[in-house]
Structure formats: C-alpha cells, structure tokens
C-alpha cells in the first residue's frame, strides 16, 4: 500500500528529474521512443520507490534505470527487425531517428561521428560526464561500479575518443579539464 510520503517522494523525483531524463533518452534513442521510455523509467521508480536513493543520488539511479530501459528498447527493435526480415519485410534501422541526428550533428559535428564509432560503454560514460554533467560518484551509481572505476573508465574512454577525433577546444565541455589532465599523464 502506498503512503503519502511515498507519493510525495515520487512526485519530488518526477518534478526534479523529468526534463533531465527526457534529454538523456533523446540523446540515445529515436524521438518516437522517448516518451514511452521515460514513462517506463518512472514506472520502475514508482514500483521501487523504497529502493530509490535520496538526493543527490536519485538522478544517477534513474539514469541507471533508463540505461536498462534503453537497452531493452534496442533489443526489441533488433528482434522486430530480424522478424520483419524473416517474413520478407524491410528491416528496421537501429540508428537514432533523424530528428536526434540533426540536433546532435548541428551541435557537435565531427565529434558526434567519432563518439558513435566508440564502444557503447565508452559512449555512455562520456555522455554521462559531458551531457548529464555527472561527477564520478554519480557515474559510479549509474554504472554500478566504484567511483575510482568510473574515473578509470572515463579516462580510457577519453583516450579512445581522442584517437577517433580531435576533441581539443570544445567550449563548455564538462570533461574538458579531465581531458587536459589525461594528455599530461595525470
């Protein structure tokens, strides 16, 4: 049975983090899937309201839930595509929708192309750090690892991104100083 405190806690999380989760999903899946995915994230949050951490860890926890929902959605798309191909229909592309691509490419150009050539794990940690502006403690919660492991994974992801594209001089990047430190061997 739900309590008034559980409802209030859920409402606070929803009001505080809906927009951030919407942006998070928009950068990772086709626009047509965003609303359903965000709804699923909050459904899980409601069902597990007693397990949702308090602030400031609720948003990274919700990112973790969103990662699982996005993975489920991509698996469903792949299965649907395979099924359509087997029955003679056209396979569904597993690429993000055109609206998402236009927005991302307009903002970041070649960097986005390099980012999408990286492994999904590298892409995820870079996006958590730069787009969601998470610190290593928050990334650790979202990725279910230690803050030190999050820092090391981030460092390796930045190195891989640097090998794909020139990331120097990007204004406003949340990980710009970390990237500079990596170049100096720190």
Steps between C-alpha positions, in 0.01 A plus 500: 500500500633839409549768761473875474877520549564258211273702272671824606845347450408375155351837406818682610716266291269531201485881518875533555623251240242462222672749268847353562374148423323623189826657373697188599268277295479742208877476455490121492186379324265610221269788591194279454616275786592766754162553669438128542847443638481786751159371608648154555783649706255674729284189521803309627575788738145483636518123544839527673443829682635354824823400324552834323784686671451846646645810338757551355509135389145467368582640154796266440281212622233607249770514229586140587135401462485694171809318370324168559179621336693632199683169467167318510359732235801445267472124548131519410582703188762244393262209559225677307742574217613138489140382499407735218801386300398135548145561383614699197449852628756774525733490799474787742812717531652502845625857451356793695216689335577783257391769745754385756777475242435850367505651849818317602687565176404865501643542850809285485579407140796271458526427872166324494615286209809399697293441812269261315800301376595424861381198696160553667661486847745779408223706345282462809761617749600796282136603465432463872796727573449759227127511425358405838791674684533216749797481734683171556289410804181543296645309204595221739138471611371509141749236380494295821874524562736682736584870449861401431389251233278772350797738484720237334229406249450866420875552450518206258190619313649848454819345363299294253299805397819699449628230268177529295474881483664821613311597820717796596340840533139393548331781693300419812592134514444358848806277461732749329729531804507122548595456134782753540628310804499175306719655234749594772511144633308571822 
